Amino acid sequence: KLDALAGDARHEDEVLHLLDGEKGKANPQRRLDAIERYAGRDRICFLEVGCGLGYGIEDAMKRGWTVHGQDVSRFFAAEVERRLGVKVFTGQLAEATFPESSFDAVYVDSVLEHLPRPMEMLS
């Protein structure tokens, strides 16, 4: 049901209600803790791919990280900008013009299973 509604602006409230409490809002704190340990520093430039409503971005912001987001949904991008004040690149990741080596960490959670050719995104 969520997939059918997500692209339709007429159902924004229903989409937000369905996502509240679902996996998308699951706390990514444990994963961000690991990123922080592996990076070896507190200040990290972070990109969340397929950021949805930006829960990973939100947790990264609380840590003082520089944050960026990408999503194919204009609805989700607008919601992240409204809630968090973060401009999200809207479109396929391959279309983004981020300079090479821009990020200390790229976070991809619950994205690959939605892609027709996931290995292309990872290369």
Disulfide bonds with the S-S distance in Angstrom:
none
